[in-house]
Amino acid sequence: MTVIRPIAVVGPTATGKSDLALDLAERLDGEIVNIDAMQMYRGMDIGTAKLPVAERRGIPHHQLDVLEVTETATVAAYQERARADVEALLEAGRTPVIVGGSMMYFQALLDEWSFPATDPDVRRRFEERLAEIGPLALHRELDALDPAAGAKILTTDGRRIVRALEVVTLTGEPFAASAPAIGPARWDTAIVALDRDTEELDARIDLRTRRMFDGGLVDEVRALEARGLRDGVTAARAIGYAQVLAAFDGEYDLDQARELTFIGTRRYVRRQRSWFRRDPRVVWLDGADPDLFGAALAAHAAPPWRA
C-alpha cells in the first residue's frame, strides 16, 4: 500500500506559494489546505490575495471562507478543523498540499501542540486592561512577568499580549512553556519554504499592494464594515484592512493607508522569514528558480526529517 505524504508550502508573503501549491496538487493528485489565518474569512479576498475560484484550476481548497468577519480566529479551533481535513484527504487517497504563511497555524497543524486552557473572566480582565492602557503599556506588564515572552511578542500585538498574560496567570508558567518542541512533522509532511531576494520581494509586495488598492480593497473593506468588520477581534486587525479602516476614521488618507499597508506587509515578511528559518525541517527554495517545481518534488520525495 502506498503511503501518501503531505507537503507544506510555507514562507514569506508574495513569494509565489499559491502557484507552486496548485502545480503540486495537480501532479500529486492533491487538494489544498489553507494555513493563512486571514484567508479563512469570507469576503476578505482582495486584501489577503485569496485566489479567485476561477483561478483554482478546479482543485478543492479547505479552510478558506470558513469564518465571518465578526468571528474570532483561534489557533486551537483551526488545529482541530484542519487536522480533520488532512486526515479525510489521506483516507480518500488524496495528497494534502498545505499552503500559507501563518506561523502558529502551521505549527499547530504539524506539531504536537496542546493549548493551555482559557478562562473568559481572566481574558476579559486583560482585554479591558488593553483597552484602558493600550498595547505598549500592557506589554510592559507582560515583560515584567515573563521577559522571554515580552522579547518575542511585538509591542503592537495586543491579542498575543493578552493571551500570554492569560496563560501565565492560569498556569503559573512562562508563556513559552506551552509551545511545542520541534520534532518529526505530523504525517511525515515534507516542508518547503519559498523566499526571494529581498529587493525583489519588496518590489513584489509593493506591486501587490498597489494592485489591491487599485483593484477594489477600499470598497471591499466598506462592504465588510457593513457586515460587522469593526466588531471582529482578529479580522479588523488584518494588514490592509486595519489601515483602510483607520483612513475611514480620518487618521490619514488612502495614499498613506496604502503606504502603511506596504510597510506593514514588509515588516510581517521579515518576521515570517526569521520564524521559518528557525525550523530545521524546512527545505528552502528560491521562488525565482526556473526549476522550482522540480526542486519541490525532490523535497517531497526525500526521506522525512529526523532529529
C-alpha positions in Angstrom: 0.0 0.0 0.0 1.4 3.4 -1.0 1.7 5.8 1.9 0.6 9.3 0.9 2.8 12.1 2.2 1.5 15.6 2.6 3.6 18.6 1.5 3.5 22.1 3.1 4.5 25.2 1.1 5.3 27.9 3.5 7.4 31.1 3.9 7.0 34.8 3.4 4.2 36.6 1.7 4.4 37.3 -2.0 7.0 34.6 -2.8 4.7 32.6 -5.1 3.4 29.9 -2.7 -0.1 29.6 -4.2 1.1 28.9 -7.8 3.5 26.3 -6.6 0.9 24.7 -4.4 -1.5 24.4 -7.3 1.2 22.8 -9.5 2.0 20.3 -6.8 -1.7 19.5 -6.2 -2.1 18.8 -9.9 0.9 16.5 -10.1 0.3 14.7 -6.8 -3.5 14.3 -7.1 -4.0 16.6 -4.2 -6.2 19.2 -2.6 -5.2 22.5 -0.9 -5.4 23.0 2.9 -5.0 26.7 3.7 -2.9 27.9 6.6 -3.3 31.6 6.1 -5.4 32.9 9.0 -7.0 35.8 7.3 -8.0 33.8 4.2 -10.4 31.9 6.4 -12.7 34.9 6.5 -15.5 35.2 4.0 -15.3 38.3 1.9 -11.7 39.1 2.8 -10.5 38.4 -0.7 -8.6 41.3 -2.3 -6.6 42.3 0.8 -5.5 38.7 1.5 -4.6 37.9 -2.1 -7.0 35.0 -2.0 -7.1 33.1 -5.3 -10.4 33.6 -7.1 -12.4 30.4 -7.6 -11.8 30.7 -11.4 -8.0 30.5 -10.8 -8.0 27.5 -8.6 -7.8 25.0 -11.6 -10.8 23.1 -10.2 -8.7 22.0 -7.2 -10.7 21.9 -3.9 -9.5 24.3 -1.2 -10.1 23.7 2.5 -10.1 26.2 5.4 -10.9 29.1 3.0 -14.1 31.1 3.7 -15.0 29.3 6.9 -15.4 32.3 9.2 -17.5 35.5 9.3 -15.5 38.7 10.0 -17.3 39.0 13.3 -15.9 35.7 14.5 -12.5 35.3 16.3 -9.9 33.1 14.6 -8.1 30.9 17.0 -5.2 28.6 16.5 -6.9 25.8 18.6 -10.1 25.8 16.5 -8.1 25.8 13.3 -5.9 22.9 14.5 -9.0 20.7 15.1 -10.6 21.6 11.8 -7.5 21.4 9.6 -6.3 18.2 11.0 -9.6 16.6 10.3 -9.4 17.9 6.7 -5.9 16.4 6.3 -7.0 13.1 7.8 -10.0 12.9 5.5 -7.9 13.6 2.4 -5.4 10.9 3.4 -8.2 8.5 4.0 -9.6 9.3 0.5 -6.2 8.7 -1.1 -5.6 12.4 -1.9 -2.4 14.3 -1.2 -2.8 17.3 1.2 -1.0 20.3 -0.1 -0.8 22.7 2.9 -0.1 26.3 1.9 0.2 29.6 3.6 2.3 31.8 5.8 0.6 32.0 9.3 3.4 30.7 11.5 1.4 29.5 14.6 -1.2 27.9 12.4 1.5 25.9 10.6 3.0 24.8 13.9 -0.4 23.9 15.3 -1.2 21.7 12.3 2.1 19.8 12.1 3.4 19.7 15.7 2.3 18.1 18.9 0.8 21.2 20.5 -1.8 21.1 23.2 -3.2 24.5 24.1 -3.4 25.8 27.7 -6.9 26.2 29.0 -8.6 29.6 28.6 -10.7 31.4 31.1 -13.2 34.0 29.8 -13.0 36.1 33.0 -9.2 36.2 33.1 -9.1 37.0 29.4 -11.8 39.7 29.7 -9.8 41.3 32.5 -6.7 41.7 30.4 -8.7 42.8 27.3 -10.3 45.5 29.4 -6.8 46.4 30.6 -5.6 46.5 27.0 -8.5 48.9 26.1 -7.7 51.1 29.1 -3.9 51.5 28.8 -3.0 50.3 25.2 -0.8 47.5 24.0 2.6 49.2 24.8 1.8 49.7 28.4 0.3 46.2 28.7 3.4 44.8 27.0 5.5 46.3 29.8 3.4 44.4 32.3 4.0 41.2 30.4 7.7 41.9 30.2 7.8 42.2 33.9 6.1 38.9 34.4 7.6 36.9 31.6 10.7 38.6 29.9 11.1 35.8 27.4 7.5 36.3 26.1 8.0 40.1 26.2 11.0 39.7 24.0 9.2 37.6 21.4 5.8 39.4 21.2 5.5 42.7 19.4 4.6 45.7 21.5 1.7 46.3 19.0 0.3 42.8 19.1 -2.4 43.3 21.7 -4.1 40.0 21.2 -1.0 37.9 21.7 0.0 40.1 24.7 -3.4 39.3 26.3 -3.1 35.6 25.5 0.4 35.4 27.0 -0.8 37.1 30.2 -3.8 34.8 30.4 -1.6 31.7 30.1 1.0 32.9 32.6 -1.9 33.8 35.0 -3.6 30.4 34.6 -0.6 28.1 34.5 2.0 30.0 36.6 4.5 29.1 34.0 6.2 31.1 31.2 4.2 31.5 28.0 6.9 29.6 26.1 6.3 26.5 28.2 3.1 26.0 26.1 5.0 26.0 22.8 5.7 22.6 21.2 9.2 21.2 20.7 10.3 20.7 17.1 10.1 17.0 16.1 9.1 15.0 13.1 6.2 16.7 11.3 2.8 15.1 11.7 2.1 12.7 8.8 5.8 13.0 7.9 4.9 16.1 6.0 7.5 17.4 3.6 8.0 21.1 4.3 9.3 23.6 1.7 9.6 27.3 2.2 9.9 29.9 -0.6 12.0 33.0 -0.4 13.3 35.6 -2.8 16.0 38.2 -3.0 14.9 41.0 -0.5 14.8 43.8 -3.1 12.9 41.6 -5.5 10.4 40.6 -2.8 10.0 44.2 -1.7 9.1 45.1 -5.3 6.6 42.3 -5.4 5.0 43.4 -2.2 4.8 47.0 -3.5 3.2 45.8 -6.7 0.7 43.6 -4.9 -0.2 46.4 -2.5 -0.9 48.8 -5.4 -3.0 46.2 -7.2 -5.0 45.6 -4.1 -5.9 49.3 -3.6 -6.4 49.8 -7.4 -8.5 46.6 -7.5 -11.1 47.4 -5.0 -9.7 46.9 -1.5 -11.3 50.1 -0.2 -14.8 49.0 -1.5 -14.2 45.5 0.0 -13.4 47.0 3.4 -16.5 49.2 3.2 -18.7 46.2 2.4 -17.2 44.2 5.2 -17.6 47.1 7.6 -21.4 46.9 7.0 -21.2 43.2 7.9 -19.6 43.9 11.2 -15.8 44.0 10.4 -15.2 46.5 13.2 -16.7 44.1 15.7 -14.3 41.4 14.9 -11.3 40.8 17.2 -9.0 39.4 14.6 -10.3 40.3 11.1 -10.3 44.0 11.7 -6.6 43.9 12.6 -5.5 42.3 9.3 -2.8 44.2 7.4 -4.5 46.4 4.8 -8.0 46.2 6.4 -6.8 47.9 9.6 -5.1 50.7 7.6 -8.2 51.3 5.4 -10.4 51.4 8.5 -8.1 54.0 10.1 -8.3 56.0 6.9 -12.1 55.9 7.1 -11.7 57.3 10.6 -9.6 60.2 9.3 -6.3 59.2 10.9 -4.7 59.6 7.4 -5.6 59.5 3.8 -5.9 56.5 1.5 -2.5 57.1 -0.1 -0.9 56.9 3.4 -3.0 53.8 4.1 -1.5 52.1 1.0 2.0 53.0 2.1 1.4 51.8 5.6 0.0 48.6 4.3 3.2 48.1 2.2 5.3 48.8 5.3 3.3 46.5 7.5 3.5 43.7 5.0 7.2 44.1 4.6 7.6 44.0 8.3 5.5 40.9 8.5 7.6 39.2 5.8 10.7 39.8 7.9 9.0 38.1 10.9 7.9 35.1 8.7 11.4 34.7 7.3 13.0 34.8 10.7 10.4 32.4 12.2 10.6 29.7 9.5 14.4 29.9 9.3 14.5 28.6 12.9 12.8 25.3 11.8 15.4 22.7 10.8 12.8 20.6 8.9 12.2 23.3 6.3 13.8 22.9 2.8 14.4 26.4 1.5 13.7 27.1 -2.2 14.2 30.2 -4.4 10.9 31.4 -5.6 12.6 32.7 -8.7 14.3 29.3 -9.6 13.2 28.2 -13.1 13.1 24.6 -11.8 11.2 25.5 -8.6 8.6 22.8 -9.3 11.2 20.1 -9.7 13.0 21.2 -6.6 9.7 21.0 -4.6 9.0 17.5 -6.0 12.5 16.4 -5.0 11.9 17.6 -1.4 8.7 15.7 -1.3 10.4 12.5 -2.4 13.3 12.9 0.0 13.4 10.9 3.3 11.4 12.5 6.1 13.3 14.7 8.6 14.6 13.1 11.8 16.4 14.8 14.6 
